[in-house]
Amino acid sequence: MGKEEGISRRSRDELAAARARGETLTDWARVGAKTDAGLARDIASDPDWRDIPADWYHSATLVMPSPVG
């Protein structure tokens, strides 16, 4: 598994094995502690969200990926 600029790379088999062991790279305690106000601040400060309207989800289309097997 290589790391460059904070990006982790794993093969499909490595990901499956990590999931089977219950491993995750997500800090769920930090996610759970995030307040609505904190989340709104994070979104407002993210340049990728700058041009996204607040009601974008009203016209969104749900797309479900096909299972990979």
Secondary structure, DSSP 8 states (H G I E B T S, - for coil): --EETTEE---HHHHHHHHHTT--SS-HHHHHH--HHHHHHHHHT-GGGTT--TTGGGG----------
